[in-house]
Amino acid sequence: MDSRTRIGLTGLGASDQIIRALLDGQTLRGVTDAELATLKMPISVLPSVPENPIHQRHTVDRFRRLQPDSDELPGCPEPPRPDFGPHLAQFLASVTKFTDR
């Protein structure tokens, strides 16, 4: 996935430095795990179900290990996938619950 993204960014004229800043990282692109571990805010993680090459389950698991006080929301397909529609109400309820904390 990163190689395709790198090719696309190069084609758009991005420098190697910008591409590295966007794609390098550990659990999440562009951010080190040490940086993620220092976050001191409420965090909820929304996994993609089913997972896909861009949004993988292992990313959720690694992030939750870095932020053990984070919550995991019920997963759903990502919009605008056609199978997202039936999950819209649960998605909105989860996001609303998170923002009401």
VOMI-37774 format. One record per residue (C-alpha): x negated, y negated, z negated; residue in three letters; residue number from 0. Coordinates in pm, whole numbers, always signed. Each point is the difference from the previous one (the first is absolute). Layout:
X Y Z Ala NUM
...
end
This chain:
+0 +0 +0 Met 0
-276 -246 -91 Asp 1
-181 +58 +328 Ser 2
+315 -91 +196 Arg 3
+49 -307 -216 Thr 4
-366 -98 +42 Arg 5
+31 +28 +380 Ile 6
+317 -209 -4 Gly 7
-155 -271 -218 Leu 8
-311 -8 +218 Thr 9
+221 -39 +305 Gly 10
+167 -296 -167 Leu 11
-339 -165 -53 Gly 12
-56 +69 -370 Ala 13
-363 -4 -111 Ser 14
-162 +304 -161 Asp 15
-10 -192 -330 Gln 16
+377 -64 +8 Ile 17
+74 +358 +102 Ile 18
-212 +134 -288 Arg 19
+174 -233 -246 Ala 20
+339 +124 +117 Leu 21
-74 +372 +23 Leu 22
-264 +70 -261 Asp 23
+112 +99 -342 Gly 24
+71 +307 -198 Gln 25
+359 +71 -99 Thr 26
+138 -299 +192 Leu 27
-155 -170 +299 Arg 28
-179 -323 -72 Gly 29
-11 +53 -379 Val 30
-238 +193 -222 Thr 31
+130 +238 -263 Asp 32
-174 -216 -262 Ala 33
+210 -296 +115 Glu 34
+321 +204 -7 Leu 35
-74 +123 -351 Ala 36
-14 -358 -130 Thr 37
+355 -92 +101 Leu 38
+195 -107 -308 Lys 39
+353 -34 +134 Met 40
+303 +226 +22 Pro 41
-50 +237 +292 Ile 42
+239 +240 +166 Ser 43
-108 +225 +284 Val 44
+239 +97 +278 Leu 45
-117 +315 +177 Pro 46
+89 +69 +359 Ser 47
+209 +316 +28 Val 48
-84 +165 +223 Pro 49
-362 -106 -15 Glu 50
-168 -94 +326 Asn 51
-353 -76 +121 Pro 52
+26 -361 -121 Ile 53
+179 +58 -332 His 54
-131 +317 -160 Gln 55
+91 +161 -331 Arg 56
-360 +14 -119 His 57
-13 -381 +10 Thr 58
+290 -20 -248 Val 59
-165 +256 -227 Asp 60
-338 -176 +5 Arg 61
+158 -340 -64 Phe 62
+200 +136 -294 Arg 63
-319 +142 -153 Arg 64
-153 -350 +24 Leu 65
+314 -157 -145 Gln 66
+141 +261 -242 Pro 67
+265 -242 -132 Asp 68
+147 -44 +348 Ser 69
+339 +144 +90 Asp 70
+78 +215 +299 Glu 71
+326 -86 +173 Leu 72
+202 +262 +184 Pro 73
-160 +48 +340 Gly 74
+173 -61 +329 Cys 75
-72 -26 +370 Pro 76
-145 -335 +98 Glu 77
+218 -248 +187 Pro 78
+60 -31 +292 Pro 79
+2 +381 +33 Arg 80
+346 +122 +96 Pro 81
+13 +227 -306 Asp 82
-44 -298 -239 Phe 83
+368 -103 +11 Gly 84
+133 +255 -250 Pro 85
-272 -108 -247 His 86
+72 -373 +17 Leu 87
+221 -17 -311 Ala 88
-253 +192 -215 Gln 89
-285 -211 +136 Phe 90
+182 -325 -85 Leu 91
+94 +129 -346 Ala 92
-364 +96 -70 Ser 93
-135 -334 +114 Val 94
+267 -188 -195 Thr 95
-78 +199 -316 Lys 96
-369 -78 +41 Phe 97
+54 -373 +50 Thr 98
+237 -20 -297 Asp 99
-269 +114 -247 Arg 100
end
